Amino acid sequence: MSGDGWIRQVSPMIGEEEALAVHRVVESGWITEGPESAAFVEELKECVGSRFAVLAPNGTLALALGLLALGIGPGDEVLVPDLTFAATANAVRLAGADVKLVDVEPVRFGIDPDGVEAAIGPRTRALVTVDVNGRGADYGRLEPICRAKGLVLICDAAEGLGSRHAGRKIGSFGLASCFSFSANKTITAGQGGIVTTDSDALHGRLRELKDQGRLYGGTGGDDLHPVIGFNFKFTDLQAAVALPQLDEVEQSLRRLAARHPGALIERKSCSVCLHWRRVSAAQHDATGRDRPAVAQHHAGVPGRHEKAGRKLGRFRCYRGQPHLSNDHAAGVCGSP
Ligand SMILES: Cc1ncc(COP(=O)(O)O)c(C=O)c1O
């Protein structure tokens, strides 16, 4: 319980190590995106298992940057799950594309693959999945659908850093994944976000779009700006806060593995969610649906309940979506 009498659902894993790191960066005289950010990117790539990672000011802008870099914009339509934080759909609008909301599965809360197939139209260019509380969407079905229909799959993994799904790391599905470092995420930089990808071409596009069209910045007055870009930069102050927390992600997973020998984390039939400093694991049954959690650690706080209020189709700005059944709009679904 905090001093003000509230039981906090989550509090940042920041302390002396982060404070010392910020002090070191301030003393270095380089506070914008530079060497500390580069070190953070290297460690994050290892944590996610991606070849490339490009920092952004927050998770919303990481997703918008990813969409822009993929050439998605006005005239395009993007499929988005109905149950998510508004940022997912708002990022699509920021890129200039239209949002088509699709129902989620009632148990796993990921976008419903049948709903995706039904919603694809002539203007549909991309699918944005959301890994709610670190639970992977049904990628076993969604990846082949996207391949068959020529859709770009981009994952809003804002809530999923460190989580595993079906033997793979969240962040390893689709063409790109976007993470958030806001205060209630697995690790926090105050604000911050990152796009991860294995694609060389996408990496180049992300780099130039985030830095005023420069592929290589910081050359002084002779910088080259061959294409139009913007400013989606991070700062070394944020990187100093975020970097030490990555160790805790690995340690949490190691603790889970030690308590549950038998490589629970790597098993294809399991989801391991690292969300709000809690590690939980759920076993999938033969149909891929989750059974009740088989392990929960770092407890002491209640899990989040996914209320119908998180459903975007209820808000005026996203109302009137033809593909929503809203059959669980009044329901309350428990987190893992
Ligand atoms: C699913 C989801 N997408 C996107 C975001 C946006 O991230 P940010 O707050 O860093 O912009 C969040 C969290 O805030 C989120 O939970």
PDBQT file of the ligand as one rigid body, heavy atoms in Angstrom, charges set to zero:
ROOT
HETATM    1  C1  LIG A 401      -2.313  -1.881 -26.193  1.00  0.00    +0.000 C 
HETATM    2  C2  LIG A 401      -1.651  -0.532 -26.119  1.00  0.00    +0.000 A 
HETATM    3  N1  LIG A 401      -1.320   0.095 -27.269  1.00  0.00    +0.000 NA
HETATM    4  C3  LIG A 401      -0.696   1.275 -27.282  1.00  0.00    +0.000 A 
HETATM    5  C4  LIG A 401      -0.381   1.926 -26.099  1.00  0.00    +0.000 A 
HETATM    6  C5  LIG A 401       0.216   3.281 -26.202  1.00  0.00    +0.000 C 
HETATM    7  O1  LIG A 401       1.483   3.413 -25.639  1.00  0.00    +0.000 OA
HETATM    8  P1  LIG A 401       1.968   4.847 -25.163  1.00  0.00    +0.000 P 
HETATM    9  O2  LIG A 401       1.178   5.216 -23.947  1.00  0.00    +0.000 OA
HETATM   10  O3  LIG A 401       3.421   4.648 -24.860  1.00  0.00    +0.000 OA
HETATM   11  O4  LIG A 401       1.761   5.802 -26.275  1.00  0.00    +0.000 OA
HETATM   12  C6  LIG A 401      -0.698   1.311 -24.862  1.00  0.00    +0.000 A 
HETATM   13  C7  LIG A 401      -0.389   1.879 -23.556  1.00  0.00    +0.000 C 
HETATM   14  O5  LIG A 401      -0.375   2.964 -23.200  1.00  0.00    +0.000 OA
HETATM   15  C8  LIG A 401      -1.358   0.058 -24.879  1.00  0.00    +0.000 A 
HETATM   16  O6  LIG A 401      -1.697  -0.562 -23.735  1.00  0.00    +0.000 OA
ENDROOT
TORSDOF 0
